[in-house]
């Protein structure tokens, strides 16, 4: 039994189902075991009519007294039944499920679970799941896994497939011995994997999660520290004797640099003249002017005949950097080449770019991961800047660094991380922090509103569009799916286009689109051809549209504060007043404390600290840490103690057992192999 067995080797998994799994990145038995639930469902207690709440996922108990009716429309078949809950009628509606009629019998007790709405003077529940009473009570005893899905793949299918895969648990490598497990306070790997899928209680889930969080940090630190230990200190071979162009450009900027920018620039110049080549991480809140710093640092090198490279996380952002650098070249009359290399760059352009790199003295190179490709060669690469570092792990940074003569490395991060944690996360990098914003940037005005305020929100968006500006609307889901309560981008964009008609152009962007489609949408939005962009969180990083002045985040209560802060950073990038509206999709009248925090401050460090204070046991459910270190489960704030523990443990292994001679430690490489194809790992 091996973890690389195809999923189709499992009983009941045919070719069609296997292809559906492949759409969510699951190809092997190992993949399905590591495909942990996105969140968990705790089925609620059954409610009577006096406790019904509009828009809440609810369990109701009663009988259907007359047979369910099936009606055909042009587009689908609809099934309708009336459930009586203590003599209160609740209309049950199912779409494209004609078979439901034969599954539910009249005058028999059932529990129905679904979203309860009040419409047209009566209670309704769409796509309700039916359960026998004893069956539902049994479900309540455990947390139920809810997985990331794609169209055609149900949560039930994923759950059953995971269950079939559990017989492979015994071949998952365990790299910790019993003594280490005890001292670290961790459960075994196989126990943790099973417990992440099927936790028996909240307490057991937290214990299993701790092991997976430790593992994520372990993988990150093991790769980082082994890369660092393999690299000796390198004497600085670069000479910086010219600075006339740099100083002329600096003195002719159309604005004044902030105190933070000036301080970081001094630190960078000091690094460049140091005895050894070094790496520096620049922390700057969204909109703090990191791109200008990158340009000036690169210019300092380019003037002295060296090549410099900046890697962006998306093709759209790379092209935006390229256009910005071309503007700087023209504005400051710079005699240096500026080139851009991305995955979609044509072969003829690639040949031209390589020719420039072969002959030119001093080049600005902007690109994406295409710069890592072996075919791209540099003569005198002296500086590498990675923008939004979480999209590039240690391996990728090392790969592009190896193309040069051990160049300086600068990592730009937009996530506010306390210095003590940053020093652990970034190894031996020097750390710089910028907290102030450029003078012409107006503070973003924030508002927390309810879904009932939508008409006001849509009216405000319309007024901003009519004033010549643009808007983002963020939805938590791509499409409506099983067990989902949030707004879906696809349905939302259709609704919005119907509402606005031809007067306002609505665009759609989500992660399931092909790269070419995404780039096309963003180009159209950047060029003003799209007025309102309805999107999932793919816009969180790598979008710079100064004309966008409104950000509406639907179901903001479903996001972590770090992610909300990142999303908000997509507006307020021009000189016009910008606005961010956080739509609280939770039921009830109580104010959401997290949204009150994000609505009261634009300071990323303040938001991060308040976020940490507000989190309690089990609060990780549904939270996806965002920003520059996107781990799958681990949260650098909430799990800071486990992070320090993992970092120290890696140090201990490399100090006492560097050749991995311990029987368990030999399993480390086998364990790491399991994650080579997993997109979410930060290696």
C-alpha positions in Angstrom: 0.0 0.0 0.0 1.4 3.4 -1.0 0.1 6.9 -0.8 0.7 7.5 -4.6 -2.1 5.0 -5.5 -4.6 6.6 -8.0 -7.9 7.6 -6.5 -9.6 5.3 -9.1 -8.0 2.3 -7.3 -10.5 2.9 -4.5 -13.8 1.0 -4.7 -16.6 3.1 -6.2 -14.4 5.8 -7.8 -15.0 5.8 -11.5 -13.4 7.9 -14.3 -16.0 10.7 -14.0 -15.6 11.1 -10.3 -11.9 10.9 -10.5 -11.8 13.8 -12.9 -14.0 15.8 -10.6 -11.5 15.2 -7.7 -8.7 16.3 -10.0 -10.4 19.7 -10.4 -9.9 20.3 -6.7 -6.3 19.1 -6.8 -6.8 15.5 -5.6 -5.1 12.9 -7.7 -3.9 10.2 -5.3 -4.9 8.5 -2.0 -2.3 10.7 -0.3 -3.9 13.8 -1.7 -7.3 12.9 -0.4 -6.0 12.2 3.1 -4.3 15.6 3.1 -7.4 17.4 1.6 -8.7 18.6 5.0 -12.2 20.0 5.5 -12.5 23.8 4.9 -14.7 24.0 8.0 -17.0 21.8 10.1 -20.7 21.8 10.6 -22.2 21.5 14.1 -25.8 20.7 13.3 -28.0 23.0 15.4 -30.8 22.0 17.8 -34.3 21.6 16.3 -36.3 24.9 16.4 -40.0 25.5 16.7 -41.9 28.4 14.9 -41.4 30.8 17.8 -37.6 30.6 17.4 -37.4 30.9 13.6 -34.8 33.5 12.4 -34.8 34.9 8.9 -31.8 33.7 6.8 -30.5 31.2 9.4 -29.4 27.6 8.7 -32.1 25.8 10.7 -33.3 22.4 11.6 -37.1 21.9 11.8 -39.2 18.9 12.7 -42.6 17.9 11.4 -44.6 16.1 8.7 -45.6 16.6 5.1 -49.3 15.8 5.0 -49.9 15.9 1.2 -47.7 14.4 -1.6 -44.8 16.6 -2.9 -45.7 18.1 -6.3 -43.3 18.2 -9.3 -43.6 21.1 -11.7 -41.7 21.6 -15.0 -40.5 24.9 -16.2 -38.5 25.8 -19.3 -35.2 25.5 -17.5 -35.7 23.0 -14.7 -38.0 20.8 -12.7 -39.2 22.1 -9.3 -40.5 20.0 -6.4 -42.7 21.7 -3.8 -44.0 20.3 -0.5 -45.5 21.8 2.7 -44.1 20.8 6.0 -46.1 21.4 9.1 -44.1 22.4 12.2 -46.4 22.5 15.1 -49.2 23.4 12.6 -47.0 26.3 11.2 -46.6 25.7 7.4 -43.1 25.8 5.9 -42.9 25.6 2.1 -40.1 23.3 1.0 -38.7 23.8 -2.5 -36.2 21.6 -4.3 -34.7 22.4 -7.7 -33.8 19.7 -10.2 -34.5 17.0 -7.6 -37.7 15.2 -8.9 -36.7 12.0 -7.1 -37.3 13.7 -3.8 -41.0 13.0 -4.2 -40.4 9.2 -3.9 -37.9 9.6 -1.0 -40.2 11.5 1.4 -43.4 9.9 2.6 -46.5 11.7 3.8 -47.5 11.7 7.5 -44.0 10.6 8.6 -41.8 12.5 11.0 -38.7 14.1 9.4 -36.1 16.7 10.3 -35.3 19.1 7.5 -32.1 21.2 7.6 -31.6 24.3 5.4 -31.7 28.0 5.2 -34.9 29.5 6.5 -36.3 32.6 4.7 -39.5 34.6 5.2 -41.0 35.6 1.8 -44.5 36.6 0.7 -45.9 36.2 4.2 -44.7 32.6 4.7 -41.6 30.7 5.8 -39.7 28.9 3.1 -36.7 26.5 2.9 -34.9 25.7 -0.4 -32.9 22.5 -1.0 -33.6 21.3 2.5 -31.9 18.0 3.5 -34.3 15.4 5.0 -33.3 13.2 7.9 -35.1 10.7 10.1 -35.2 12.0 13.7 -32.7 9.4 15.1 -30.4 10.0 12.1 -30.3 13.8 12.7 -29.7 13.4 16.5 -26.8 11.1 15.7 -25.3 13.7 13.3 -25.5 16.3 16.1 -23.2 14.2 18.3 -20.2 14.9 16.0 -18.7 17.8 14.0 -19.4 17.1 10.4 -16.6 17.8 7.8 -17.4 20.3 5.0 -15.0 20.2 2.1 -14.1 22.5 -0.8 -16.1 21.3 -3.7 -16.5 21.8 -7.5 -19.7 21.5 -9.6 -20.8 17.9 -9.7 -18.8 16.8 -6.6 -20.9 16.5 -3.4 -19.7 16.8 0.2 -21.1 13.3 0.7 -18.9 11.9 -2.1 -15.8 13.4 -0.6 -16.6 12.2 2.9 -17.2 8.7 1.7 -13.9 8.7 -0.4 -12.0 9.9 2.7 -13.4 7.1 4.7 -12.3 4.5 2.1 -8.8 6.0 2.2 -8.3 5.6 5.9 -6.9 2.1 5.5 -3.8 3.9 4.1 -3.1 5.8 7.4 -0.5 3.3 8.5 1.8 4.2 5.6 1.9 7.9 6.4 5.5 8.6 7.5 6.0 9.6 11.2 9.1 11.7 11.7 8.8 12.2 15.4 9.7 9.5 18.0 7.6 8.8 21.1 9.8 11.0 23.3 9.6 13.9 20.9 5.8 13.6 20.6 5.6 13.7 24.4 7.9 16.7 24.9 6.2 18.6 22.1 2.7 17.7 23.3 1.6 16.3 19.9 -0.4 13.3 18.8 0.8 10.9 16.1 0.6 11.9 12.4 -1.9 9.2 11.4 -4.1 9.9 14.4 -4.1 13.6 13.5 -5.0 13.0 9.8 -8.0 10.9 10.7 -9.0 13.3 13.4 -8.9 16.3 11.1 -11.5 14.6 8.9 -13.7 13.0 11.5 -13.2 14.8 14.9 -15.1 13.2 17.8 -15.2 16.6 19.7 -14.1 20.2 19.5 -11.3 19.3 22.0 -10.0 16.4 19.8 -10.2 18.7 16.7 -8.0 21.3 18.4 -5.5 18.6 19.4 -5.4 17.1 15.8 -5.1 20.6 14.3 -2.2 21.4 16.6 -0.2 18.6 15.0 -1.0 19.7 11.5 -0.1 23.3 12.4 3.2 22.1 13.8 3.8 20.1 10.6 3.1 23.1 8.4 5.6 25.2 10.4 8.0 22.3 10.4 8.0 22.0 6.6 8.4 25.8 6.2 11.3 26.0 8.7 13.0 22.8 7.6 13.3 24.0 4.0 14.2 27.5 5.0 16.9 26.5 7.5 18.4 23.8 5.4 18.7 26.4 2.5 20.3 28.9 4.8 22.7 26.4 6.3 23.8 25.3 2.9 24.7 28.9 2.1 27.9 30.4 3.4 28.4 34.1 3.9 29.2 35.7 0.6 31.6 38.6 0.3 29.9 41.5 -1.5 31.3 41.5 -5.0 29.3 44.5 -6.2 30.8 48.0 -6.6 28.6 51.1 -6.5 30.7 53.9 -7.7 28.1 55.8 -9.7 25.1 57.6 -8.1 24.5 60.7 -10.1 21.4 59.4 -11.9 20.0 58.0 -8.7 20.5 61.2 -6.8 19.0 63.3 -9.7 16.0 61.0 -9.8 15.6 61.2 -6.0 15.7 65.0 -5.9 13.2 65.3 -8.8 10.4 63.0 -7.5 7.0 64.7 -7.9 6.3 64.0 -4.2 8.2 63.7 -0.9 9.1 60.3 0.4 7.7 59.5 3.7 9.9 59.3 6.8 9.5 55.5 6.6 10.5 55.3 3.0 13.6 57.5 3.6 14.6 55.3 6.6 14.3 52.0 4.7 16.1 53.5 1.7 19.0 54.4 3.9 19.0 50.8 5.3 19.0 49.4 1.8 21.9 51.6 0.6 23.9 50.6 3.7 23.3 46.9 2.9 24.5 47.4 -0.7 27.8 48.8 0.6 28.2 46.2 3.3 31.0 43.6 3.4 28.6 40.7 2.7 25.6 40.1 0.5 22.5 40.2 2.6 18.7 39.7 2.5 16.1 42.2 3.9 12.4 41.9 4.4 10.5 45.2 4.1 7.2 45.3 6.0 4.9 48.0 4.7 1.2 48.3 5.2 -1.0 48.3 2.1 -0.4 51.6 0.2 2.8 52.5 2.1 4.8 53.0 -1.1 6.9 49.8 -1.4 6.9 49.9 -5.2 8.6 53.3 -5.3 11.2 51.9 -2.9 11.8 48.9 -5.1 12.3 51.1 -8.2 14.8 53.4 -6.4 16.7 50.4 -5.0 16.9 48.8 -8.4 18.0 52.1 -10.0 20.9 52.3 -7.6 22.1 48.9 -9.0 21.2 49.6 -12.7 23.1 52.8 -12.8 26.2 50.8 -11.9 25.7 48.4 -14.8 23.9 45.5 -13.1 20.7 43.7 -13.8 17.9 43.8 -11.3 14.7 41.7 -11.1 11.4 42.1 -9.4 9.0 39.1 -9.3 5.3 39.8 -8.9 2.7 37.2 -7.8 0.4 37.7 -10.8 0.8 38.6 -14.4 -1.5 41.5 -14.0 0.6 43.1 -11.3 3.8 42.4 -13.2 2.5 44.3 -16.2 1.3 47.1 -14.0 4.9 47.3 -12.5 6.2 47.3 -16.1 4.0 50.2 -17.1 4.9 52.1 -14.0 8.7 51.6 -14.6 8.3 52.7 -18.2 6.7 55.9 -16.9 9.6 56.4 -14.6 12.0 55.8 -17.4 10.4 58.5 -19.5 9.8 61.0 -16.6 13.4 60.8 -15.4 14.9 60.3 -18.9 16.6 57.1 -17.8 18.9 55.5 -20.5 18.3 51.9 -19.2 16.2 49.0 -20.6 13.0 47.9 -19.0 11.7 44.5 -19.9 8.8 42.3 -18.7 8.7 38.5 -18.8 5.6 36.5 -17.9 4.1 33.2 -18.8 2.2 34.6 -21.7 5.2 36.4 -23.2 5.6 35.3 -26.9 8.7 33.5 -28.1 9.8 36.5 -30.2 9.6 38.8 -27.2 11.5 36.2 -25.1 14.3 36.2 -27.6 14.4 40.0 -27.6 14.5 40.1 -23.7 17.3 37.5 -23.6 19.2 39.6 -26.2 18.8 42.6 -24.0 20.1 40.7 -21.0 23.1 39.5 -23.0 24.2 42.9 -24.2 22.8 45.7 -22.1 24.5 47.5 -19.2 21.9 48.0 -16.5 18.5 46.4 -16.9 15.2 46.6 -15.0 13.6 43.1 -15.3 10.0 42.7 -14.2 8.2 39.4 -14.3 6.4 36.5 -12.7 7.6 33.0 -11.9 8.6 32.9 -15.6 11.9 34.5 -14.4 12.7 31.2 -12.6 12.7 29.2 -15.9 16.1 27.8 -16.8 16.1 29.4 -20.2 16.4 32.9 -18.7 20.0 33.8 -18.1 21.6 36.8 -16.5 25.1 38.3 -16.8 25.3 40.5 -13.7 22.2 40.0 -11.6 22.8 41.9 -8.4 19.4 42.5 -6.8 16.2 40.4 -6.6 13.0 41.7 -5.2 10.0 39.5 -4.5 6.7 41.3 -4.2 4.1 39.7 -1.9 6.5 37.0 -0.7 3.9 34.4 0.2 3.5 33.6 -3.5 7.2 32.6 -3.7 8.6 30.2 -1.2 12.2 29.6 -0.1 12.9 27.3 -3.1 11.7 29.8 -5.7 13.6 32.7 -4.2 16.8 30.5 -4.1 16.3 29.5 -7.7 16.2 33.0 -9.1 19.0 34.0 -6.7 21.2 31.2 -8.1 20.9 32.8 -11.5 23.0 35.7 -10.4 26.3 36.1 -8.5 24.6 35.6 -5.1 22.6 38.8 -5.5 21.0 40.9 -2.7 17.5 39.8 -1.9 14.7 42.1 -0.8 11.3 40.7 0.2 8.3 43.1 0.3 5.5 42.1 2.6 2.2 43.8 3.2 1.2 41.7 6.3 1.8 43.4 9.6 3.8 40.9 11.6 5.3 41.8 15.0 9.1 42.0 14.7 9.7 39.1 17.1 7.7 36.8 14.9 9.2 38.3 11.7 12.7 37.4 12.9 11.6 33.8 13.3 9.7 33.6 10.0 12.4 35.2 7.9 15.5 33.5 9.3 18.6 35.6 9.1 16.9 38.4 7.0 17.2 41.9 8.2 13.8 43.5 8.9 12.5 47.0 8.0 9.1 48.4 8.9 7.2 51.3 7.3 4.0 52.4 9.0 3.3 55.8 7.4 1.4 56.5 4.1 2.2 58.9 1.3 0.9 62.5 1.9 -1.7 62.6 -0.9 -3.4 59.4 0.2 -6.7 60.1 2.0 -7.6 57.6 4.8 -10.2 55.1 3.6 -13.7 55.7 5.1 -15.2 52.5 6.5 -18.7 51.3 7.2 -20.2 48.1 8.6 -23.7 47.4 7.3 -26.2 44.6 7.2 -27.6 42.8 4.1 -30.9 44.7 4.7 -28.9 47.9 3.7 -28.2 46.6 0.2 -30.4 49.1 -1.6 -28.4 51.9 0.0 -25.1 50.2 -0.8 -26.0 49.6 -4.5 -27.2 53.2 -4.7 -23.9 54.5 -3.3 -21.9 52.3 -5.7 -24.0 53.7 -8.6 -23.2 57.3 -7.5 -19.5 56.5 -7.4 -19.6 55.0 -10.9 -21.5 58.0 -12.2 -18.7 60.2 -10.7 -16.2 58.4 -12.9 -14.9 55.9 -10.4 -15.0 52.1 -10.2 -15.9 49.5 -7.5 -15.0 46.1 -6.3 -17.6 43.7 -4.7 -16.1 40.7 -3.0 -18.0 37.4 -2.5 -16.7 34.5 -0.3 -17.7 31.8 -2.8 -17.3 31.2 -6.6 -20.7 29.5 -6.9 -23.4 28.4 -4.6 -22.6 24.9 -3.2 -23.6 22.4 -0.7 -23.5 23.6 2.9 -22.6 27.1 1.8 -24.4 30.1 3.3 -22.3 32.9 1.7 -22.8 34.9 -1.5 -21.5 33.4 -4.7 -19.7 35.6 -7.2 -21.3 34.1 -10.2 -24.9 34.6 -9.0 -24.1 38.0 -7.6 -22.7 39.3 -10.8 -25.8 38.2 -12.7 -28.0 39.9 -10.1 -26.0 43.1 -10.2 -26.0 43.3 -14.0 -29.8 42.8 -14.0 -30.1 45.5 -11.5 -27.9 48.1 -13.2 -28.7 47.1 -16.8 -26.6 48.7 -19.6 -25.8 51.9 -17.7 -23.1 50.1 -15.6 -20.7 47.3 -16.9 -20.3 44.5 -14.4 -17.3 42.1 -14.6 -16.7 38.7 -12.9 -13.4 37.3 -11.6 -12.7 34.1 -9.7 -10.0 31.5 -9.1 -11.6 28.9 -11.3 -11.1 31.0 -14.4 -8.2 30.3 -16.7 -5.2 32.6 -16.3 -5.8 34.2 -19.7 -9.4 34.9 -18.8 -8.4 36.4 -15.4 -5.8 38.6 -17.1 -8.3 39.8 -19.7 -10.8 40.8 -17.0 -8.2 42.6 -15.0 -6.9 44.4 -18.0 -10.5 45.6 -18.9 -11.1 46.7 -15.3 -7.7 48.5 -15.2 -8.6 50.2 -18.5 -12.0 51.3 -17.2 -14.0 49.1 -19.5 -15.6 47.4 -16.4 -17.2 49.6 -13.8 -17.9 47.1 -11.1 -15.8 44.0 -10.6 -17.5 41.2 -8.7 -14.8 38.9 -7.5 -13.7 36.3 -4.9 -10.5 37.0 -2.9 -8.2 36.5 -5.9 -8.0 40.3 -6.0 -6.5 40.4 -2.5 -3.0 40.5 -4.0 -1.7 41.9 -7.2 -4.3 44.5 -8.3 -3.5 48.2 -8.5 -6.4 50.2 -9.9 -6.1 53.8 -8.5 -9.5 54.7 -10.0 -11.3 52.2 -7.9 -12.8 54.0 -4.9 -15.3 51.5 -3.4 -14.8 48.1 -1.9 -17.9 46.2 -0.8 -17.1 42.9 1.0 -20.2 40.6 1.3 -20.4 38.3 4.2 -17.4 40.1 5.8 -18.0 38.1 9.0 -16.8 35.0 7.2 -13.2 36.4 6.7 -10.3 36.9 9.1 -9.3 40.4 9.9 -5.9 40.1 8.1 -7.7 39.1 4.9 -10.2 42.0 5.3 -7.4 44.4 5.7 -5.6 43.1 2.6 -8.8 43.3 0.6 -9.5 46.9 1.8 -6.0 47.7 0.5 -7.2 47.4 -3.1 -8.9 50.8 -2.8 -7.4 54.1 -1.6 -4.6 53.8 -4.1 -5.3 57.1 -5.8 -5.9 60.7 -4.7 -9.7 60.4 -4.5 -11.6 59.6 -1.3 -12.2 55.9 -1.1 -14.7 53.8 0.9 -14.8 50.2 2.2 -18.2 48.7 3.2 -18.2 45.5 5.3 -21.5 43.7 4.9 -22.2 41.6 8.0 -24.1 38.5 6.8 -24.6 37.0 10.2 -28.1 36.6 11.6 -29.2 38.4 14.7 -28.9 42.0 15.7 -25.7 41.9 17.7 -22.7 43.8 16.3 -19.8 41.7 15.1 -16.8 42.7 17.3 -14.2 41.9 14.5 -16.0 44.0 12.0 -16.2 46.9 14.5 -12.3 46.7 14.8 -11.7 46.7 11.0 -14.3 49.4 10.6 -12.7 51.7 13.2 -9.1 51.6 12.0 -7.0 51.5 8.8 -3.8 50.6 10.8 -2.8 47.1 9.9 -0.7 46.6 13.0 -3.6 47.7 15.2 -6.0 45.4 13.4 -3.6 42.4 13.7 -3.1 42.9 17.5 -6.9 43.3 18.0 -7.5 40.2 15.9 -5.3 38.2 18.2 -7.1 39.5 21.3 -10.5 38.6 19.9 -9.7 35.0 19.0 -10.9 32.2 21.3 -10.8 28.4 21.4 -12.1 26.9 18.2 -12.1 30.3 16.4 -9.9 28.9 13.7 -12.9 27.2 12.1 -13.5 28.9 8.8 -10.6 31.2 9.2 -8.1 31.2 6.4 -5.0 33.2 7.3 -4.2 35.7 4.6 -1.4 37.9 3.6 2.3 37.1 3.0 2.5 33.7 4.7 -0.6 31.8 3.6 -0.4 28.5 5.4 -3.2 26.0 5.0 -4.2 25.8 8.6 -1.5 27.6 10.6 -2.0 31.1 11.8 1.1 33.1 12.6 -0.7 35.1 15.3 -2.9 32.5 17.0 -0.3 29.7 16.6 2.7 31.8 17.5 3.8 29.4 20.3 3.6 26.4 18.0 5.5 28.3 15.4 8.4 29.1 17.8 8.2 25.4 19.0 8.6 24.1 15.4 11.4 26.6 14.6 13.4 25.5 17.7 12.8 21.8 17.0 14.2 22.2 13.4 17.3 24.0 14.9 17.7 21.1 17.3 17.5 18.4 14.6 20.0 20.2 12.4 22.3 20.7 15.3 22.2 17.2 16.7 21.2 15.0 13.7 22.1 17.0 10.6 22.4 13.8 8.5 19.0 12.5 9.7 20.4 9.3 11.1 17.7 8.8 13.7 15.2 6.2 12.6 12.3 8.6 12.8 14.2 11.6 11.3 14.9 9.5 8.2 11.2 9.7 7.6 11.4 13.5 7.2 12.3 13.3 3.5 9.5 10.8 2.8 7.1 13.0 4.7 8.1 16.1 2.8 7.7 14.2 -0.5 4.0 13.9 0.2 3.6 17.7 -0.1 5.7 18.4 -3.2 2.6 18.6 -5.4 0.4 20.4 -2.9 -0.3 24.0 -4.0 -1.0 25.4 -0.5 2.4 24.4 1.1 4.7 27.3 1.6 8.0 25.6 0.6 
